[in-house]
Amino acid sequence: MLSKKVSNFLSNHSFFRNFDTLIGINSISKDYKNNFQK
């Protein structure tokens, strides 16, 4: 885990927030595809 100071720093920068959101969307869509293929 990142330290609280570092994670606060990153969350204050929209690039990193958007990047985090993209990772979240990718993992959700992977989960969806995996469940759909079962």
N, C-alpha and C positions, 0 to 999 in steps of 0.2 A: 504493500500500500504506500501511496505517496504520503509525505507528511502533510499536515493540515495546511501549513503555510504554502507549500508548493501547489497543493490542489486548489487553494483559494486563488493563488496567482493565475493558474491555468484557467479557472472558471471565469476570471475577469476578462479573459481575452476570447472574443467570439470565435476566432479561428479554432481554438482548441475545443470550445463548446460545440461548434458545428462538427468537428472531427469526431468527437465523442458520440454525437447523435448519429453520424453516419455509421460508426462501428455498431451502435445499438441497432440501427435499422438493418444492417447486414446480418447481424446475428439472429435477429427476429425472423428475417426472411429465410435464412438457412434452416432455422428450426421449423418454420412453416413447411418448407419444401421437404425436409426429412420426414415430418409427420404425414405429409400428403402422400409420400411415396410408399409408406408402410402398408 
